[in-house]
Amino acid sequence: MSHTFYIAMSYGIAGLVSLCLIGWVWLDGRARRRELAQLEAAGIRRRSAKVPEGGKA
């Protein structure tokens, strides 16, 4: 096994792991946004959300 092959494989594996992590975070973010939308549709609001005028506190 040559050093060039070892270095190329190291970069390839590091790139693949990085892409997998980026994909995982992106998919997880989509899932969390979907969950928040379902909770808001059910009437559950975040504490940091602004209360609409004339609404309950």
Rosetta constraint file for C-alpha pairs under 8 A:
AtomPair CA 1 CA 5 HARMONIC 6.67 0.50
AtomPair CA 1 CA 6 HARMONIC 7.17 0.50
AtomPair CA 2 CA 6 HARMONIC 6.45 0.50
AtomPair CA 3 CA 7 HARMONIC 6.12 0.50
AtomPair CA 4 CA 8 HARMONIC 6.04 0.50
AtomPair CA 5 CA 9 HARMONIC 6.02 0.50
AtomPair CA 6 CA 10 HARMONIC 6.12 0.50
AtomPair CA 7 CA 11 HARMONIC 6.27 0.50
AtomPair CA 8 CA 12 HARMONIC 6.06 0.50
AtomPair CA 9 CA 13 HARMONIC 5.99 0.50
AtomPair CA 10 CA 14 HARMONIC 6.08 0.50
AtomPair CA 11 CA 15 HARMONIC 6.01 0.50
AtomPair CA 12 CA 16 HARMONIC 6.12 0.50
AtomPair CA 13 CA 17 HARMONIC 6.11 0.50
AtomPair CA 14 CA 18 HARMONIC 6.12 0.50
AtomPair CA 15 CA 19 HARMONIC 6.16 0.50
AtomPair CA 16 CA 20 HARMONIC 6.15 0.50
AtomPair CA 17 CA 21 HARMONIC 6.21 0.50
AtomPair CA 18 CA 22 HARMONIC 6.20 0.50
AtomPair CA 19 CA 23 HARMONIC 6.11 0.50
AtomPair CA 20 CA 24 HARMONIC 6.07 0.50
AtomPair CA 21 CA 25 HARMONIC 6.16 0.50
AtomPair CA 22 CA 26 HARMONIC 6.13 0.50
AtomPair CA 23 CA 27 HARMONIC 6.07 0.50
AtomPair CA 24 CA 28 HARMONIC 6.00 0.50
AtomPair CA 25 CA 29 HARMONIC 6.03 0.50
AtomPair CA 26 CA 30 HARMONIC 6.40 0.50
AtomPair CA 27 CA 31 HARMONIC 6.32 0.50
AtomPair CA 28 CA 32 HARMONIC 6.20 0.50
AtomPair CA 29 CA 33 HARMONIC 6.21 0.50
AtomPair CA 30 CA 34 HARMONIC 6.21 0.50
AtomPair CA 31 CA 35 HARMONIC 6.23 0.50
AtomPair CA 32 CA 36 HARMONIC 6.16 0.50
AtomPair CA 33 CA 37 HARMONIC 6.16 0.50
AtomPair CA 34 CA 38 HARMONIC 6.29 0.50
AtomPair CA 35 CA 39 HARMONIC 6.22 0.50
AtomPair CA 36 CA 40 HARMONIC 6.09 0.50
AtomPair CA 37 CA 41 HARMONIC 6.05 0.50
AtomPair CA 38 CA 42 HARMONIC 6.24 0.50
AtomPair CA 39 CA 43 HARMONIC 6.50 0.50
AtomPair CA 39 CA 44 HARMONIC 5.31 0.50
AtomPair CA 39 CA 45 HARMONIC 7.35 0.50
AtomPair CA 40 CA 44 HARMONIC 5.00 0.50
AtomPair CA 40 CA 45 HARMONIC 5.71 0.50
AtomPair CA 45 CA 49 HARMONIC 6.81 0.50
AtomPair CA 51 CA 55 HARMONIC 6.23 0.50
AtomPair CA 51 CA 56 HARMONIC 7.15 0.50
AtomPair CA 51 CA 57 HARMONIC 6.42 0.50
